[in-house]
C-alpha cells in the first residue's frame, strides 16, 4: 500500500504541473525538488529507515528516488545555518514542485465555466438530506437544490454536513506567512522547496519562483506546537479569519534561525509581507476519505487530506470520477490505494493521541 501511495503522490505532482502547462494556466507552476532538513536525531534515523524500506520495496521506481545529504552538505548546498551549532542531522531530497494553488484553482474553474459549469460563489451548503425518492436535497442560504448525486469536496468542514465524520475528519487551523528574503539570500528565489523537521513537528517552506509576482519571497507555514498547549486547541477550530498570535510570531522568526548567517540583514521593507490561516482536515489513520458513503447511494466524498492535499487531491478526484462512472475495476485498483476508500471499518478508528503535537495540556 505504501508503494501505491508513493506512486500516487508523484503522479499527482506531475499531472498538476502538466495540466497547468498544457492548458496555459498562469499559476507559478514550478516543478523542482524538495529537501527535508532534519533537526532531530530520532527523526533522522526513522527517515533513513523509511526511505530505504521504500527503495527496497520499489527498486528502480521513480517514486523511490531519494538523495541523502549529510550535515555539511545541507549547510553548504541548501543555506541552512552555519558551523553545525543549529543541530542539523541531515537532509533528504526528492521530486516535488510548487504552484500557486489559488491561481491554479481559478484557472481550472474558468475552464469548467466554458464547459457549462454553474458556479455559485458565496453560497455555503448548510444541510444535505436524502429524500424518499432517492434524490438529495441540498440547502443553502439562497435556496435549495435537488440532485441525483452529490460530491462532498468539503475537507475540514465535512463533519458539519455529514455527522458520521465527526471524530473522523477533524478541522485543524494552520498558520502561514509570506516573508521577504534576507539580503544574503538568493533574491531570485531558492531552487528547492523545503520541510524543516524537528522533535515537536515540522514547518514547510515554498520559495516563490523567478517570474512570479513576489519573486524570491518565502512562504513558510507550520509551528503548530507554538500554539497554546502545543496546538491542542487548533483542532476543532473552523474560523480561518482568526489566528494564534504566538504561532504567527514564531513563524515570523523562524527563517533567520534556519538559515543563520546565510540570512543576513532583513529586507528594508520588513521581513513579513503577509500572513493568513486556513482550515485543514485530519483523520485518525492519516489518510483521505475517497469514494461512496457506505449505505448512502450516490453520496460521494473526497475529503480529509491531512494537510497534504497538494499531492493527493488531483489524483483522488480522478479516482473518484472513475468510481462514479462505474469504472471501478482492475485498472483503477491497480493504482488507487484501497486504504483511501471509505470502508465502514474506518469509522471505528479514533484519535488515540494528538497528531503533530506533544506534551501534556494540563502542564
C-alpha angles and dihedrals in degrees: 000000000000089000092053091050092048091050092047091052093052092044089050093052093048094044094052094050091044092051092049090050096045094046095042094238110171100221108129090260107189120174106201143133125278127214127211107210109199124206100175125076095216093049091048091055093047093047092053092048092049094049094047091048090052092048091049090051094046108033112187094003118140090226090061097054107120132155122210121215128196122224095266093051091047090055096045102037101035101033093240110158131297140273098001097275091115090070103241110173097181148298140244124207129197142152117295135123145205132244139169098253094196094053091044092051092048089050092052092047091052090054090049092049089056088055093052106271113162102218117192109192124197088020110121120194109237102180141008120201133175114234123219092251090058101259124117126242112214114195124205133166088256097051145292130296124200114209137178092212131023128195117201105208089162103121111184093014096053097101091058089065101028109042092195088074094059105123090010101071106029121185116237125188114225128195127221136178134190112215135188112239121255114256094255092054124090102276092205091059138270116280097231137048114233144211117200109205121195138162097277100039142300143277125214124214131197120185114210108245128236112283095028121121094256098031112191096016116133122226111202129176138173130061092142090156090061092069123088113299088006094296100314094130094050086074109090093020112132101169111098093178089078134063142195106247095208092053093049092047091049092049090051090056100045104084098063087048093053097041100036115183089357088071097062125179118348118259111274090240090057134268104265117058099173142354134194145155134229138188120246130185121235131185135193096253096044094239134110124251113238126169145037119332111251109255093005108097114211094006104121132185137198106171148107099073096171095230087299100095098126090071097034110037104070098050092038088057090050090051092048093053090050089055093046092052093051096253095123095133141118095301094056093042088052093068109013114085112243087211089070093058121101103253119173089236091066090065088064092064121096136183109270096183140357113290115228091359134092137190140056114293090210094054 
